[in-house]
Structures are given as C-alpha cells and as structure tokens.
Amino acid sequence: MTPNNGTLDDYTCSRALILPLISEFTWPIEVRAFLYLFGLLYCFMGVAIIADIFMGAIEKITSTTRKVYLSRGDSQEPEVIEVRIWNDTVANLTLMALGSSAPEILLSIIEIVGNNFESGSLGPGTIVGSAAFNLMGISAVCVAAIPGVESRQIKGLRVFAITAVFSILAYLWLIFVLMGVSKNVVEVWEAVVTFLLFPILVYLAYLADKGFPWNKSRVSATTANGKQIELGSIQPGELEAMVDGHTLTKDGQVDPNELAKWVRHASRMGLTGEDAAKLAAYKLITSKEHSRAWYRIGATRVFSGSKKVQPQLSIKLREVYDAINEHPDADSLGPLIETTPKNKATIEFHAIACAVPESVGRFPITIVRHGKTDNSVSVRVETIDGSAVGGEDFVSLNQVVVFEANEVEKQVTVEILDDTQYEPDEQFYLKLSLTGTKTGKQQDVVLGRISIMEVTVLNDDDPGTITFEERGILVKESVGVAQIPVLRKNGADGEVSVHWRTVDKNAISGKGYIGGEGRLVFKHAEMKRVIEIPISNDMLPDKDECFEVELSEPTGGAVLGSITKLAVTITNDEEFNSVLNRLADMTTANVDSMEVHHNTWTSQIKDAMNVNGGDIENATTSDYVMHFLSFGWKLLFAFVPPAGIWGGWLSFFVSLAVIGALTAIVGDLASIFGCLVGLDDAVTAITFVALGTSLPDLFASRTAAKNEKYADNAIGNVTGSNSVNVFLGLGLPWLIASVYHASKGAEFKVEAGSLGFSITIFTITAVLSLALLVIRRCSAACGRGELGGPLGTRYASAIFLVTLWMAYVILSSLETYGHIKSF
C-alpha cells in the first residue's frame, strides 16, 4: 500500500481486504493511526491467545503414545513403557513449526489470494523479517539468559546441521528464483521445487535423527501377544529417555514406592501428604523434557494472565522443594538417603521450627553434628524471607559455620527487629547448605533431615503448650524409624521439657517396635521436635499392630495441650500401599490438572473466565491486569473445540481457521497503519508485524534456555522454522498463484527489488550468525556451548547478534526508500 501523502482527502490508505468497516476517511490521520496501532497490538494479543489453543491441540496430537513391552530376560516379566507415535524431529518440523509460524504463513497466503493472485510486500517481508528476528534476536537473548557461567549445547547436532543448511539454502534458492533464469517471474516449476523442499527437509532431518547412516542399531520390543516389533534406531541414552526415570510406573502413573520416599522426606520438614503430593507433581512436571509447544504455551499464558503450565508453589513449599533437591542424586523422584552414613559428618538444625517474641532482640539457633566427628567441616546458614522480610523484621544472615574436630554443636545468632507497629505473627526460614573447598565440594559431610528451620516471630513470652500434632499416625512396617512430631504452641520462651513413654497395645515392644521412654527438651524458642521410635519389620503378613506414645510431666512452666496420647498404627506393606496409592492418585491429579490442553468445553470456559485459570491464591497483579485486557479474546476463543475432542484434530483445524481470519485483519491493520504513518509495507512487515508475531517465541525460547539442559528447544528449532516459513509461507502461495496465472496464459510476476535485497542481506547475516554459533560450540573461551558461557564472550556474542539484526533492518529499510540501490 502506498504511504499517505498527508492530505485529509487521500483515500489511498483505505483500500484493504476487509478494513475499513465504516467510513473514516474524514477523520484526522493522527486519530486513525493511533486507532490502527492499538487495533494491531490488540490483534497480536488475540493471535497469541488463539495460538495457545492451537499449540495445545498440537501438543495433544504429538503426545499420543502406544504401549510397548521390553524384554528383561527369560526369567523376568517384560517392562511396559509408553513410546510417542510422533517422531520428535518430524513433529518439530511439521506441526510445531506450523504452530509457531502459522500467522506468517497464513498472512502470505491470504495476501496473495486477496490481491487477485498478485504478489504483495507484506507477506514475504514478514517471513524474512521474522526469520531475521528469530535467528539473531532470539539467539541473542538466549545466549545471555543462561544463569551463572553455565553453557548449553544443542543435543541434536545432526538435525540442527541439516536444518541450518536448509535455512541458508532456502534463501539462496529464493535469490535464484527472483534474479536467476526467470528474473522477476516465478514459474510453476520454481514454485513446485520451493514447496517440495519442505518434505525433503523433513525426510533428511528424520534420517539424521535416526543416525542414518552412522548408527543402525535396532531395539526389539515384545507386544502383549508375544510378537516382536521394532522400535527403530536407538541412540545412546534414547531408550532411557523413553522411560521417565524412576518417576512413573509401567502404567504411566506415579510409582507409590518412589512417592513413599518423597513423602517421608517431605514429612520430616513438616509437610502434609497433600503438600508432598503437590511437590511430587511439581517435580514430575519440571524434571521431564518438554516440547517447544509447551514453552510457547507457557510464555503466552504468562503475559495473558491465564492458567500457568506448572504448579505455583508457596514460599515455604519452594524452600522445602529446593532443600529436598539439594542432594545431587535427587534429580528425580528416585531413592533418597534413608539412614545416616557413619563415614560422613551429618549436620542439621536441632529443631524443625522455633518461635520468638518480637522483642527478643538476639537469640541463638543450635546446629548439631552427628555421624563422623573427627574432622573439620563447614556449612552455610542463611535466612530466607517469608511473611517476615529481611531488613524490616529481622537482620538477614549469610554465615559459614565451621565445626572443628570433635565439635558436635554450634550456635548462630539471629536478630529480630522490634517496632511499635502492630503486626500478626510472621515467619521466615533458616536454610543450611554445603560449602565448597578450594579443591571442590566437601566429600565428607552431608545435610541431615532438618536442613530448613521455620522461625515464627510472636508477641507472646509464655513457655508454651506441649502437644502432639494429631491423635494418630500410620507407618509402614518397613519404614525403619517412625517420626513422631511434638509441637510447642502458644509461646516458646525459655527451655522446657516433657517426659514421653511408649505403651504397648497389640504391638509389643521388642517385637513390632523398640519402645522406651525419655525426656524431650525444647531449647529456648524451639517449637517442634520429633521422637524417633525404631519399627521392626518381621516380613510377615501380620494384621495391623498398634502402640501409643504418651506425654507427661512438663517442666519449665510449660503445660500439656489437648493431645497427650498418640496412637501409632503399624501396617503391612499391602495396606500402606493403599494409602500411598491415594497419594499417588492425588499427585497424578495434580499433574493432569497442569495439562496444557483442555479436554472439555467446561474446563476451557472456566479457565478463560478466571484469572490465572482460577488459581486466585497465586495470581499476581500483572495477572489481573493482563486478564482484564485479554478477557474478550479468551471468552471468544473458549468456544473453539477443546483438544480433548477427536484427539486434538478438530481443535487443530478450527484454530487454524480462526488464526487465518485474525491474520487477515492483522494484515489490513498493519498495511493501513503503515500507510498512515508513511511506512512502506516492506518496512512495516520486517518491523511491526515480524516482531508482533515473534514475541511469544522470544519468551518461550528464553524460558527454555534457562530451564532445559540442552539448547534444542531454545534455538535448535529456529533454523527449521525459518526453512518451513519459506517452503510453506512462500512455496504454497507462489504455487497457487503461478498455476492460476499459467491457466490464464500469463506470468506470475514477483519483483525482486526490495524483497531480493532484503533476502540477500538476511542470507549474509544468517551465515555470520550460524558461524558464530559454530565458533561458540568449538571454543573453550565461549564455554563450548551455543548458549551461555563466560560473561565476557556471552555478552559480546549477544551484542554481535543484535547488531546483525539491526543492520538487516536498517539496510533493508534504506533500500526500500531508495537510499541504497537495489538489484
């Protein structure tokens, strides 16, 4: 569309496919420009939200699995695993690429069809402009986004090499088409070749993914009827990746045995079974590998105030989760350390929780060591904000505590800040973590069960009330040691103690458990201690056995509470498993609630109507603001068929149609806006439209770069997506238009001009960008990874990539306005 010359009677900026809907020709240009810009930005939000549903359908389709049986030998039952039907590479280059690039592809198709099958500037310019921003802009952000000095490598290097070559080949081919044999004319055979390069790319990338011709190993699986099937070429580690580590059973549900260890570990930190199940679900979601669609959906939901793609944890649950995963072996729901190693020093807090009055000033916290004591070890203790905030309610602490040889107890001092303003009880946390040495991590020290301590600031100086937390607990016969929590409530001033003893019922001390008695001491400000009672496992299918624990004779001014007797029921494994199965069901329900797609219209409409998908407790101010701004789009698109219907395919096609209709409006808004402010369509395409359609990908890639172990989901898909943009976004509409003109005995003209110049500049900058990524992969100075690495080289790389993108935009714009001679 020709830019406006500034006169009010100019109708040039009013000819588009759909818009304008009303007569607006007499309005001031400034008003029209503002309204069109606002409409353009608002429609970009709408495209992102409908793309959320579209990507959810793709995630549903590509996550379809089938069960296969792996033989473990003649004497063992075959193991059942679930294998995705869709190959990841094929899915990424077809449905995933279409999902992220649908607006650009559809814009190009709609522009040509709506322009009487004549070429335009907006569609091709958007495709090239988006490719430039994806490769240079997104890569720059991802290079700089990696935390610390970590680096990320692309894991599927062979596939990336294929897509990178094709991403350059695609634009070299476009230069040949526009300036080669039939200059400024696209012939039918050229359009056919452009389109056919798409399936060729997919096939070659699939072969590279399968290791052809380098790796030809096969893995057989036995089906339920005894027949064998081929799982295909398996790369080292690929078979393990099919099975979700120790987190899922053969039926795809949470393993109760692994969950039991997780729940037991969490319960030592004062969590309920429900909270432990929520943490387990969070672990399952965050530790598994996610697709590009998952990150794209997550990015869209963050800036639209919609339901998040992973559970939201409170401050306390977050700290407990971090503490449980502090051990490097706990990278999944795998086995946790159950007994204290005798050859290592174990350091932990003396109590799980404590409470102090606001006027206490300074008070001591006790840290104890057991296990190995003949060496010198150190541990770091630091404060973590809760409802109480460091610097306002207490003095922040970050201190290294050294235990010299034979020292078993140390104290650190915490200071509470008093003020005259009334405040309710507030909490903060103390956290232990291991320190390093000059030669690396300490090898002879581990953290104990109580590595996080809760501190409550009270306005009460009473000694407190001592009571059990509940009237009964259920323990597994093979638990080893039963943990009986004892609480000190309504005050924590001074040192108090309480006598405890076990009382036989149908469980007899010395047989079902090892009973006894003793005195439990609460030091000043301590609020929670545990009584440990060993449980005997006779490996017999006994009935439930029970004994009691009694509290009596409090000292130090403390009094007994309402629960002074607690029944401990020892169950055999089968009965305890039923309890764990219920917790596993809760965990599975939490995981299922985090699915990125909806199975019913009811859930889809409910999530659309409520901020943060109904999770009001964890909704932020920005969630409310963005939910308000995007509510109209959410409600409208909630009536698109959910992905749970017909395996996601109905939602896929309906969402694609909606994206097409909305893209047509975006094209009109962008074209008229550019005309009103004096921008050529080519410049509008590589700036406003390219950025508007690519921003969700930017946020998705940044999140993937920070969270994933490898760089594939961050930048590995960029080159493939850029190639698909050309082969589908230009190849398909060019094929349609060239056939149409050939049937009329005419030629389909596509002026090289600005488009050819833009493609040439992009090709040069793309080669330089890919060369930088190769250098980063091979150079120790860059951390031998495409992303991250030492701060100096990472920021230099990011600046270089941004400079290339800006050079592309500036040079292409200057050529469009005649300041640089085109081809």
Secondary structure as UniProt FT lines:
FT   TURN            8..9
FT   HELIX           12..14
FT   TURN            25..26
FT   HELIX           29..62
FT   STRAND          65..70
FT   TURN            74..75
FT   STRAND          79..84
FT   HELIX           88..91
FT   HELIX           92..96
FT   HELIX           97..114
FT   TURN            115..117
FT   HELIX           122..132
FT   HELIX           133..138
FT   HELIX           139..145
FT   TURN            148..149
FT   STRAND          151..152
FT   HELIX           157..179
FT   TURN            181..184
FT   HELIX           188..209
FT   TURN            210..214
FT   STRAND          218..222
FT   TURN            224..225
FT   STRAND          228..233
FT   TURN            236..237
FT   HELIX           238..242
FT   TURN            243..246
FT   TURN            250..251
FT   HELIX           256..267
FT   TURN            268..270
FT   HELIX           273..287
FT   HELIX           292..304
FT   HELIX           315..324
FT   TURN            325..326
FT   TURN            328..329
FT   TURN            342..343
FT   STRAND          345..349
FT   STRAND          353..357
FT   HELIX           358..360
FT   STRAND          362..371
FT   STRAND          377..384
FT   TURN            391..393
FT   STRAND          398..403
FT   TURN            405..406
FT   STRAND          409..416
FT   STRAND          426..434
FT   STRAND          436..437
FT   TURN            438..439
FT   STRAND          440..441
FT   STRAND          445..447
FT   STRAND          452..458
FT   STRAND          465..468
FT   STRAND          472..476
FT   TURN            477..478
FT   STRAND          481..489
FT   STRAND          496..504
FT   TURN            510..512
FT   STRAND          517..522
FT   TURN            524..525
FT   STRAND          526..535
FT   STRAND          545..555
FT   TURN            556..557
FT   STRAND          559..560
FT   STRAND          565..571
FT   HELIX           573..593
FT   HELIX           601..609
FT   HELIX           611..614
FT   HELIX           616..618
FT   HELIX           621..637
FT   TURN            638..639
FT   TURN            643..644
FT   HELIX           645..648
FT   HELIX           649..677
FT   HELIX           681..684
FT   HELIX           685..689
FT   HELIX           690..707
FT   HELIX           712..716
FT   HELIX           718..729
FT   HELIX           731..743
FT   TURN            744..745
FT   HELIX           753..778
FT   HELIX           780..782
FT   STRAND          787..788
FT   HELIX           791..816
FT   TURN            817..818
//
